[in-house]
Amino acid sequence: VQLQASGGGLVQPGGSLRLSCVASGIIFRHTPMYWLRQAPGKGLEVISGISSAGSTTHYADSVKGRFKISRDNGLNTLYLQMDNLKSEDTAVYYCAKDEQGDSRGRGTQVTVSS
């Protein structure tokens, strides 16, 4: 399994970013997927999940109403649209096929700072 997240960067508070995650080595269209993050000095936090067909999503309270998860099964790609970013969203973001994040690959750094 290879899961590679990208799209991170430095953004000002209130700004937006769109993360992508390309998956290989799995039957993506049959696999629920998750976004997780790890802030400096903190543990791994699952922030969003999506069903295999994309019809069901869920979000942690910390990102609800600001982040949107989606997927393109034709492209084996998972997305996370992040709007109204806050300093507390600063973290390394990962995608995974399990809620514990054991399958996560290389993450992408998101830094929210003025």
Buried (B, 14 or more C-beta within 10 A) or exposed (E): EEBBBBBBEEBEEEBEBEBBBBBEEBEBEEBBBBBBBBBEEEEBBBBBBBEBEBEEBEBBEEBEEBBBBBBEBEEBBBBBEBBEBBEEBBBBBBBBBBEEBEBBBEBBEBBBEE
